[in-house]
Amino acid sequence: MALLITDQCVNCDVCEPACPNQAIYQGARVYEIDPTRCTECVGHFDEPQCIVVCPVECIFVDPDCIETVEQLQAKTARLKAEETA
């Protein structure tokens, strides 16, 4: 499951550096999350750090990008392998 930042985002800049996968970036109006990089922090933390630090609670599971824990673990492994390559 990738996460999604809603238009309630106030662009406070705290979520971007909290992401261990560099999946969060500044979009046209609000921050956005790249679903190919978002692992919901699986393999890094017990809960998604962007949700933990978000002061306006505008980050939710993206209903268009549902993934199993196993898929998220595989994505984490892929991203880590890309970092070391």
Beta strands, then each sheet from edge to edge (+ up, - down):
strand 1: 3-5
strand 2: 24-26
strand 3: 31-33
strand 4: 59-61
sheet 1: 1+ 4-
sheet 2: 2+ 3-
end
